[in-house]
Amino acid sequence: MLLKLRKPLYFIIACMVFQTVILAQDQDAIYEITNIRIVGNDRTKEFVIHRELTFSVGDSLSYLAIDSELEKSLLNLKNTSLFNFVTVEHHPVDDRYTEVLIVVTERWYVWPFPILNVADPNFNTWLETKNLARINWGSMIMNRNFRGRKEKLGFVFQLGYSKKVGCFYDVPYTKKHQNLGFGAYASYFQNYEVVYGTKRNKRLFTRPTGKSKEEWYNALYLKYRNKIFVSHQLIGIFQDVVVEDSIAINNPNYFGDGASRMKSLGLKYVFKDDHRDNKSYPLKGYFLKAEFQHNGFSLFSDKSFTKLETEVKKFDKIGNNFYWASSIKGKFTFEEVQPYYFQNMLGYSDFVRGYEYYVIDGKYALLMKSNIKYKVASSKKTILPVVRNPGISNFHYAFYLNAFADIGYVGDAYFNNNLLANNTMVGYGVGLDFVTYYDKVIRVEFSTNKLNEFGFFLHFVQPI
């Protein structure tokens, strides 16, 4: 019986050895890219797409390397926010040459985006009062792909609680160098009600007669993208802010020294190293950011303010449909006593989940977040009926169940009426994330905190 099995066994072993040799030869094979063909870019210039590729015509890549480079380039193209769907694949011409085919479905680029937001740190704070007078409304008319070069041109018209007009123009890179960019932003802002201080980690409001606060904000910036994932930005900022005298009387430290006007010339540097698979809702990769800002160049400024921020985020897939995310962010200001106008550590754009109703001012802050999530459902492509334009009708969606835990700390050296400062804040809970059309994220969370408070909270940005 053993003799009868030997021949089939030898045959199987020989086949396995043969397949291994062939596979090794394929992996060692070198493909030269002879052509890159792009389909579907009716508006977007080809050089914009080529800028996101990690390879070019004439490059030689191994069998293993070419798939890796195609995947990196695919993620880069998705993160431009220019396309609803992208495919990148290669088709060998023979055993030496291959062609790359890129198929994109462009988005609709010109939108009169409606402005409908609340004049509070977050939506949950507004829900405490549901005061319709504290809603901003208007429109932002934007072209996200001006001239087909990924340039952004926009105008802002806002009424309601806060009045605002503004315009901006962003050029991500010039065609000649494709690593240098520039932009400009200008706005006028007017408010009748002003937050002049905080007490027990709640904001204090005053509403004098007339225009309580007016602000002119102007910025010019240069961008340098020396690598696919790495960028540098240098921003020059000029602000001129005026408030009514009664605000400076209520809080002499609003601008400092009882002043009711502040002119500030500042300079900001921003470094980013971004390897996320999706900027709007990442599942894999990492993100590094460092930001240094100084306001108060003496010839044009009344007050001095210097701030350093650093941030690290990590995203991993840890199992079938399970994902892990974590982040740590630090903020530090250098002045011993700084104007209230610059104090916005936690409770604004950054917060410990479970403490949405509080603001914590101070000199420095540390925030750590962690999430574990499970993908409940998703679709690669869904088509809206009736709508014929593929830039509008084609979309995707996904649902994620998640559990989270956050820790935060704010150091406050000179205020004693904000009890959450100089104390560790802990928040944790569970939630459901909905990711969909045009990078939109909707999160419903149930959170509790160290104060034994709990509740449901609604957010419209990615959790980490």
DOBAZA-658682 format. One record per residue (C-alpha): residue number from 1; y, x, z. Coordinates in steps of 0.001 Angstrom, whole numbers, plus 524288, in hexadecimal, padded with zeros to 5 digits. Each point is the difference from the previous one (the first is absolute). Example, Ala and Ser with C-alpha at 12.3 -4.5 7.8 and 13.67 -1.06 7.14 Angstrom:
NODE	1	7EE6C	8300C	81E78
NODE	2	80D70	8055A	7FD6C
This chain:
NODE	1	80000	80000	80000
NODE	2	8091C	80B4E	8036A
NODE	3	7FD40	8064B	7F2C9
NODE	4	803B6	7F35B	7F915
NODE	5	80D57	7FF97	806D3
NODE	6	803B8	80E0C	7FD2D
NODE	7	803ED	7FE3D	7F1C3
NODE	8	80943	7F45F	80273
NODE	9	80588	80735	80BC5
NODE	10	8029A	80C39	7F7E5
NODE	11	80655	7F794	7F5A6
NODE	12	80943	7F982	809E2
NODE	13	803DC	80D24	805D0
NODE	14	8029B	80573	7F273
NODE	15	808BB	7F458	7FCC2
NODE	16	807B6	801A1	80C94
NODE	17	801F9	80E81	7FD4C
NODE	18	8044C	7FCFA	7F21C
NODE	19	809D5	7F5AC	8048A
NODE	20	8055E	80952	80A36
NODE	21	80215	80A89	7F5C2
NODE	22	8069F	7F67B	7F6B0
NODE	23	808D4	7FABD	80ADD
NODE	24	803C4	80DCC	80405
NODE	25	80363	8030D	7F1EB
NODE	26	80878	7F3AF	7FF23
NODE	27	8070B	80367	80C9F
NODE	28	802DD	80DA2	7FAE6
NODE	29	8047F	7FAA6	7F2DF
NODE	30	80E4E	801AC	7FCA2
NODE	31	807A6	7F557	7F931
NODE	32	80CA5	802E4	7F8EB
NODE	33	8095D	7F466	7FF99
NODE	34	803E0	7FE53	7F1CE
NODE	35	807EC	7F37C	80115
NODE	36	805D7	7F6A0	80A10
NODE	37	80176	7F23C	7FA98
NODE	38	8081C	7F5EC	8075E
NODE	39	7FEB5	7F16C	7FD8B
NODE	40	8082A	7F4C8	80598
NODE	41	80CBD	80734	802C9
NODE	42	808E2	7F701	7F83D
NODE	43	80BC7	80396	80872
NODE	44	7FC85	80C6C	8074B
NODE	45	8024E	80CF2	7F91C
NODE	46	7F3FF	8087B	7FE5F
NODE	47	80618	80BBF	806EB
NODE	48	80119	7F7B3	80C6E
NODE	49	7F146	7FDEA	7FFBC
NODE	50	7FD1B	80E2D	7FC7B
NODE	51	80810	8044A	80BDC
NODE	52	7F5FB	7F9B3	80908
NODE	53	7F422	80684	7F9E2
NODE	54	7F9C4	80BEC	8062E
NODE	55	7FBA9	804DE	7F296
NODE	56	80583	8012D	7F23D
NODE	57	7FB5E	801DA	7F210
NODE	58	7F972	80D25	7FE6F
NODE	59	7FB16	800F5	80E07
NODE	60	7F1B9	8037D	80214
NODE	61	7F8DA	7F937	80B23
NODE	62	7F20C	80071	804B3
NODE	63	7F71D	7F418	8000A
NODE	64	80222	7FE24	80EA1
NODE	65	80E8E	80328	80024
NODE	66	803E4	7F6A8	7F534
NODE	67	7FBE9	7F3CF	80797
NODE	68	8077B	804C3	80BF0
NODE	69	80C57	80273	7F806
NODE	70	7FEE8	7F2C1	7F959
NODE	71	7FF1F	7F96F	80D5D
NODE	72	80BF7	80745	80525
NODE	73	807D4	7FC6A	7F3F0
NODE	74	7FBBC	7F1C8	80126
NODE	75	8051B	7FF43	80DF1
NODE	76	80CC8	80680	7FC14
NODE	77	80233	7F60C	7F536
NODE	78	7FD08	7F49D	80922
NODE	79	809C1	80540	809F0
NODE	80	80B1F	7FFE7	7F621
NODE	81	800C5	7F125	80223
NODE	82	80205	7FEAA	7F15A
NODE	83	7F2CE	7F9EB	7FCD2
NODE	84	7F7AD	7F4E1	804FF
NODE	85	7F375	80665	7FB1C
NODE	86	7FC5A	80D94	7FB38
NODE	87	7F387	8060E	7FAA8
NODE	88	7FE3D	80E7E	7FCFA
NODE	89	7F382	8049E	7F978
NODE	90	7FB67	80AA5	7F6C2
NODE	91	7F772	7FEFA	7F3E8
NODE	92	7F900	80C69	7FB83
NODE	93	80179	80312	7F186
NODE	94	7F4AB	809A0	800CF
NODE	95	7FA55	80931	80A31
NODE	96	80CAE	807D8	8006F
NODE	97	80B88	7F6EC	7FD75
NODE	98	8043B	7F33B	80647
NODE	99	80B10	7F620	7FED2
NODE	100	806A2	7F8D3	80B35
NODE	101	80340	7F18D	7FEC3
NODE	102	80A0F	7F9E3	80923
NODE	103	8019B	7F135	7FFD2
NODE	104	80B1E	7F9DB	807CE
NODE	105	80484	7F21E	8027F
NODE	106	80E97	8009F	80243
NODE	107	806F4	7F7FE	80A3A
NODE	108	80BD8	7F799	7FDAA
NODE	109	80B24	80962	80305
NODE	110	80C82	7F7EB	80034
NODE	111	800B4	7F68B	80B65
NODE	112	80ABB	7F88C	806E2
NODE	113	7F97E	802A6	80D1B
NODE	114	80422	7F5B7	809ED
NODE	115	80542	804F6	80CEA
NODE	116	7FB43	7F7B5	80B4D
NODE	117	7FEA1	8077A	80CA6
NODE	118	803B1	7FEE9	80E31
NODE	119	80AC1	807AD	806E1
NODE	120	7F6BE	80481	80AAC
NODE	121	7F75C	80BF8	801DB
NODE	122	7F446	7F816	7FB50
NODE	123	7FC07	7F23A	7FC53
NODE	124	7F9DD	7FD6B	80D46
NODE	125	80CD5	8026A	80732
NODE	126	80691	7F5F0	7F740
NODE	127	7F543	7F613	80302
NODE	128	80432	8002B	80E50
NODE	129	80C7A	7F893	7FC68
NODE	130	7FD5A	7FB59	7F1FD
NODE	131	80EB6	800AE	7FDF8
NODE	132	80281	7FD43	7F195
NODE	133	80D7B	80625	80141
NODE	134	7F93A	80D23	801EA
NODE	135	7FA0E	80002	7F252
NODE	136	804BB	80883	7F4D4
NODE	137	7FEC0	7FAB3	7F250
NODE	138	803E9	80438	7F27D
NODE	139	7FA4B	80792	7F49A
NODE	140	7FCEB	80DCE	7FBD5
NODE	141	7FF76	80193	7F14F
NODE	142	7F79D	80BC7	7FCE9
NODE	143	7F9FC	806C2	7F46A
NODE	144	7F4B8	8084D	80546
NODE	145	7FD78	806AA	7F2FD
NODE	146	80D8A	80184	7FA09
NODE	147	7FF54	80604	7F24E
NODE	148	7F136	80103	801D0
NODE	149	801E7	80C7F	807FD
NODE	150	7FC79	7FAD9	80D98
NODE	151	80E85	7FFD0	8032E
NODE	152	804EF	7F590	80953
NODE	153	80CC4	7F8E2	7FE0F
NODE	154	803EF	7F530	8093F
NODE	155	80AE6	7F7A0	8059C
NODE	156	7FFDE	7F92A	80D3C
NODE	157	8076F	7F387	80374
NODE	158	7FD6C	7FAE8	80DB1
NODE	159	8061A	7F4E5	807C2
NODE	160	7FC78	7F8EC	80C86
NODE	161	80014	806D2	80D35
NODE	162	803D3	80D15	7FA09
NODE	163	80814	8018A	7F3A6
NODE	164	7FC40	80B2E	7F70D
NODE	165	80286	804E4	7F23B
NODE	166	7FA42	80C5F	7FA83
NODE	167	7FA9F	80739	7F44B
NODE	168	7F68D	80B37	7FDDA
NODE	169	7FAA9	80866	7F518
NODE	170	7F3F7	808A8	8014C
NODE	171	7FAFB	809EC	7F618
NODE	172	7F2D2	8054D	804BC
NODE	173	8002E	80BA1	7F6C2
NODE	174	806D9	804A2	7F3D6
NODE	175	7F812	800AB	7F382
NODE	176	80289	80E8B	7FE01
NODE	177	7FB55	8050D	80D28
NODE	178	7F852	7F448	8054D
NODE	179	80118	80586	80DBF
NODE	180	80E66	7FD77	802DC
NODE	181	805D3	7F2A0	802D1
NODE	182	80C7B	7FA24	80557
NODE	183	805F2	7F347	8044F
NODE	184	80B84	7F900	8062C
NODE	185	801F5	7F46E	8090E
NODE	186	80C5C	7F8F8	80470
NODE	187	801BA	7F3D3	80858
NODE	188	809A3	7F813	807FE
NODE	189	7FAF5	7F8D4	80C04
NODE	190	806E7	7F5DE	80872
NODE	191	7FBC9	7F941	80C81
NODE	192	8062D	7F61E	8091F
NODE	193	7F65C	801CF	80B27
NODE	194	7FD26	80D9B	8052C
NODE	195	7F58D	805BA	808E1
NODE	196	80834	80866	80914
NODE	197	7F59F	80420	809D6
NODE	198	7F2E0	7FD44	80664
NODE	199	7FC2B	7FB4D	80D7D
NODE	200	7F213	7FEA7	804EF
NODE	201	7FBC5	803F3	7F253
NODE	202	806C0	7F43A	7F9FD
NODE	203	80B7D	800CD	7F6B5
NODE	204	80D96	7FBCC	8047C
NODE	205	80849	7F892	7F61C
NODE	206	80E6F	7FD8E	7FEAE
NODE	207	8070C	7F7DA	7F5DD
NODE	208	80EB1	80214	80055
NODE	209	808F7	7F931	7F66D
NODE	210	80141	805AA	7F26B
NODE	211	7F7B3	80A93	7F9C5
NODE	212	7F972	80631	80BC5
NODE	213	7F9F4	80B1E	7F83A
NODE	214	8021A	805F9	7F292
NODE	215	7F877	80B63	7FA5B
NODE	216	8011A	807DF	7F387
NODE	217	7F3C8	807E6	7FCF4
NODE	218	7FEC7	809A9	7F4CE
NODE	219	7F515	80976	7FCB6
NODE	220	7FD1D	80A0B	7F57C
NODE	221	7F2F0	806DD	7FF61
NODE	222	7F7E1	809FE	7F8B4
NODE	223	7F121	7FFB5	7FF2D
NODE	224	7F6D3	80B2B	7FCF6
NODE	225	7F1A4	7FD66	7FD4C
NODE	226	7F9E6	80D63	7FE4D
NODE	227	7F20C	7FADF	80106
NODE	228	7F91F	7F33F	7FCFF
NODE	229	7FF2B	7FC17	80E59
NODE	230	80B6B	80790	805FA
NODE	231	80E6B	7FC45	7FF57
NODE	232	80CDA	80459	80604
NODE	233	80C79	7F810	8010D
NODE	234	80DC2	8040D	803EF
NODE	235	80966	7F4D3	802F6
NODE	236	80E99	80060	8025E
NODE	237	804E6	7F43D	807C6
NODE	238	80DAC	7FB29	802E7
NODE	239	80226	7F477	80935
NODE	240	80C72	7F96C	80478
NODE	241	7FDA7	7F5AA	80A89
NODE	242	80A6C	7F7A5	8068C
NODE	243	7FE1B	7F654	80B35
NODE	244	80975	7F764	8078C
NODE	245	80625	80619	80C12
NODE	246	7F90B	7F665	8090A
NODE	247	7F2E8	80610	7FC3C
NODE	248	80491	80D82	80406
NODE	249	8050C	7FA1B	80CBD
NODE	250	7F2C3	7F992	802E8
NODE	251	7F911	80CD0	7FD1F
NODE	252	808C6	80C23	7FF7C
NODE	253	7F413	807BA	7FB87
NODE	254	7FDE3	7F792	7F3E5
NODE	255	8061B	80AEE	7F7EC
NODE	256	8035E	80842	80BD3
NODE	257	80CE9	80219	8075E
NODE	258	803CA	7F1BE	7FE4D
NODE	259	80226	801AA	7F15E
NODE	260	7FFCB	7F42C	7F6F9
NODE	261	7FE3A	807A4	7F355
NODE	262	7F6A0	80A9F	7FBD5
NODE	263	8004F	80813	7F3A8
NODE	264	7F3E3	80834	7FDFA
NODE	265	7FBFE	809C9	7F5A3
NODE	266	7F194	80347	800F3
NODE	267	7F53C	8077B	7F94D
NODE	268	7F18E	7FC5D	8004E
NODE	269	7F406	80770	7FB55
NODE	270	7F2F0	7F904	7FDEB
NODE	271	7F2E4	80680	7FD3B
NODE	272	7F3FA	7F81C	7FBF1
NODE	273	7F1ED	803B4	7FD30
NODE	274	7F98E	7F360	7FB9B
NODE	275	7F165	7FF37	7FD19
NODE	276	7FDF9	7F16E	802A3
NODE	277	7F7AB	7F845	7F683
NODE	278	80988	7F498	80095
NODE	279	80DC5	8010B	80576
NODE	280	80167	7F189	80320
NODE	281	7F302	7FECD	8073C
NODE	282	7F885	80CE5	800D0
NODE	283	7F188	800DD	80338
NODE	284	7FD62	80E63	7FD7D
NODE	285	80806	80C82	80027
NODE	286	80AEF	80552	8085C
NODE	287	80EE1	80035	800A3
NODE	288	8094B	80A0B	805D3
NODE	289	80E9F	7FE52	801A5
NODE	290	80ACA	807E4	80661
NODE	291	80E47	7FBEF	80079
NODE	292	80BEC	80732	8052C
NODE	293	80D86	7F9D2	80060
NODE	294	80D23	804A8	804C5
NODE	295	80C20	7F76B	80049
NODE	296	80CE5	805C1	80418
NODE	297	805A1	80A32	7F6F6
NODE	298	80D0D	80245	806B1
NODE	299	80946	7FE7D	7F47C
NODE	300	7FB9A	7F20E	7FD32
NODE	301	7F93B	7FB1E	80C47
NODE	302	803D8	7FAF1	80D55
NODE	303	7F2C5	8014B	806B9
NODE	304	7F46A	80921	7FF69
NODE	305	7F1E2	7FB87	7FF6A
NODE	306	7F3A6	807C3	7FCE7
NODE	307	7F251	7FA48	7FED7
NODE	308	7F26E	80527	7FCCD
NODE	309	7F48B	7F73C	7FC39
NODE	310	7F20D	803B3	7FCC6
NODE	311	7F4AA	7F73B	7FC29
NODE	312	7F186	801D5	7FCF0
NODE	313	7F6C3	7F55A	7FB17
NODE	314	7F165	800C7	7FD1E
NODE	315	7F75A	7F604	7F936
NODE	316	7F122	80060	7FE8A
NODE	317	7F4A5	7F7A8	7FBA3
NODE	318	7F607	80083	80B11
NODE	319	7F570	7F702	7FAD2
NODE	320	7FCD0	7F4D5	7F6F3
NODE	321	80CE8	7F846	7FF7D
NODE	322	8049D	80661	80CB9
NODE	323	80C6D	80832	8007E
NODE	324	80755	807DE	80A37
NODE	325	80E7E	8033E	80089
NODE	326	8084A	80756	809DA
NODE	327	80DC7	80567	800C5
NODE	328	80923	80768	808E2
NODE	329	80ECA	80010	7FECE
NODE	330	80A3B	80730	807D6
NODE	331	80ED9	7FE96	80083
NODE	332	8094F	8092D	806E3
NODE	333	80ED2	80067	80105
NODE	334	8070C	80C44	8043E
NODE	335	80C63	7FAD5	8069C
NODE	336	7FF89	7FDCF	80EA2
NODE	337	80885	7F3DF	7FED7
NODE	338	8003F	7F91E	7F2F1
NODE	339	8075D	7F3EA	7FB55
NODE	340	7F8D9	7F311	80159
NODE	341	8017C	7FE1C	7F14A
NODE	342	7F5A1	80A75	7FDB1
NODE	343	7F64A	7FB88	80A62
NODE	344	7F47E	7F901	7F9CD
NODE	345	7F373	80657	8048A
NODE	346	7F58B	7F550	80130
NODE	347	80086	7F165	7FDE5
NODE	348	806D4	800A4	7F2E5
NODE	349	7F8C2	804EB	7F3F6
NODE	350	7F672	80725	8090F
NODE	351	7F9A7	7F8F1	80B70
NODE	352	7F40C	7FF2B	80897
NODE	353	7F879	7F3DB	7FC0C
NODE	354	800D8	7F62E	80B02
NODE	355	80E25	803EC	8030D
NODE	356	8066E	7F975	7F452
NODE	357	809BD	7F8DA	808C0
NODE	358	805BE	80C76	805D8
NODE	359	808B4	80B39	7FB8D
NODE	360	7FF4E	80D1C	806CB
NODE	361	80B6F	80965	7FE55
NODE	362	7FFF5	80E28	8040E
NODE	363	8006E	80E52	7FC93
NODE	364	7F23F	801FD	7FA9C
NODE	365	7F3C1	7F813	7FCF5
NODE	366	7F18C	801AE	7FD50
NODE	367	7F7CE	7F57C	7F95F
NODE	368	7F14B	80065	7FD80
NODE	369	7F8B3	7F561	7F89E
NODE	370	7F1B0	7FDC9	7FCB3
NODE	371	7F8B7	7F5BD	7F81F
NODE	372	7F206	7FCF3	7FC7D
NODE	373	7FE6C	7F5CA	7F55F
NODE	374	7F570	7F8E4	7F87E
NODE	375	801C6	7FB16	7F21A
NODE	376	7FC60	7F1A8	80010
NODE	377	802B4	7FCF3	7F1C0
NODE	378	806D0	805AC	7F432
NODE	379	801B0	7FE20	7F174
NODE	380	8023A	80A8D	7F5EB
NODE	381	806E7	7F698	7F6F4
NODE	382	80426	7F1D4	8007C
NODE	383	80753	7F8C6	7F55C
NODE	384	809C1	7F542	802E8
NODE	385	7FDED	7F447	7F72B
NODE	386	80B28	7FB05	7F770
NODE	387	807C8	80CD0	800D8
NODE	388	7FDB7	807A3	7F37D
NODE	389	80759	80C90	802F0
NODE	390	7F5C6	809CF	80520
NODE	391	80A83	80708	807D9
NODE	392	8014B	7F3B9	8084C
NODE	393	7F2F5	7F8F2	7FEBD
NODE	394	7F709	80B75	80369
NODE	395	7FEDC	80352	80E69
NODE	396	7F662	803E0	80A9C
NODE	397	7FE23	7FC8C	80E49
NODE	398	7F876	80483	80BFC
NODE	399	7FDD1	7FBA9	80E17
NODE	400	7FD99	80960	80B56
NODE	401	7FC3E	7FCFF	80E03
NODE	402	80507	80A7F	80925
NODE	403	800AC	8045B	80E18
NODE	404	80AD7	808FE	8049A
NODE	405	805B1	80785	80B6E
NODE	406	80D96	80632	80111
NODE	407	80693	808F9	809DA
NODE	408	80E91	802C7	8009B
NODE	409	809B9	80722	8089F
NODE	410	80ED5	800FB	7FFC6
NODE	411	80778	809FC	80805
NODE	412	80D2A	7FB13	804C2
NODE	413	80809	809B0	807E5
NODE	414	80CA6	7F892	80274
NODE	415	7FD82	7F143	7FFB7
NODE	416	7F9E6	7F8CE	80B8E
NODE	417	8004D	7F1D7	7FB69
NODE	418	7F4A4	800DE	7F656
NODE	419	7F3AB	7FF6A	8082C
NODE	420	7F63E	80310	7F52E
NODE	421	8060E	80D5B	7FDBF
NODE	422	7F9A8	80B90	806F1
NODE	423	7F367	7F80E	800DF
NODE	424	7F3B0	8002F	7F7CC
NODE	425	7FE77	7F3BA	7F7C2
NODE	426	7F25E	7FB9D	7FC00
NODE	427	7FCDE	7F4F0	7F693
NODE	428	7F356	7FB9E	7F9BD
NODE	429	7FA13	7F45E	7F901
NODE	430	7F99A	7FAA6	7F3B9
NODE	431	8053E	7FAEE	7F335
NODE	432	7FE14	7FBC6	7F1F8
NODE	433	806AF	8070B	7F4AD
NODE	434	8023E	7F9C1	7F2BD
NODE	435	8033E	80969	7F4E7
NODE	436	803E8	7FA5D	7F2F0
NODE	437	80990	7FE4B	7F4D8
NODE	438	8099F	80B12	7FD1C
NODE	439	7FC60	807FC	80C2D
NODE	440	802B1	7F4D4	80960
NODE	441	7F9F0	800A5	80DA0
NODE	442	7FF5D	7F4DE	809E6
NODE	443	7FA70	8029D	80D92
NODE	444	7FCBE	7F65B	80AC6
NODE	445	7FCF5	806A7	80CF6
NODE	446	7FC8A	7FC35	80DCF
NODE	447	8053F	80A77	80949
NODE	448	800FC	80294	80E78
NODE	449	8075F	80A96	80744
NODE	450	800EE	8075E	80CD4
NODE	451	808C7	7F54C	8058D
NODE	452	7F4B1	7F644	7FEB2
NODE	453	80777	7F8C6	7F571
NODE	454	7F8D6	7FB06	7F402
NODE	455	802A6	7F83E	7F3BC
NODE	456	7FE9F	7FE9D	7F157
NODE	457	808BB	8084D	7F741
NODE	458	8030A	7FFBE	7F170
NODE	459	80375	80C12	7F7FA
NODE	460	80282	802DA	7F19D
NODE	461	7FD68	80EA1	7FF12
NODE	462	7F400	8089F	800F8
NODE	463	7FB59	80255	80E0B
NODE	464	7FFB3	80EF0	7FEF4
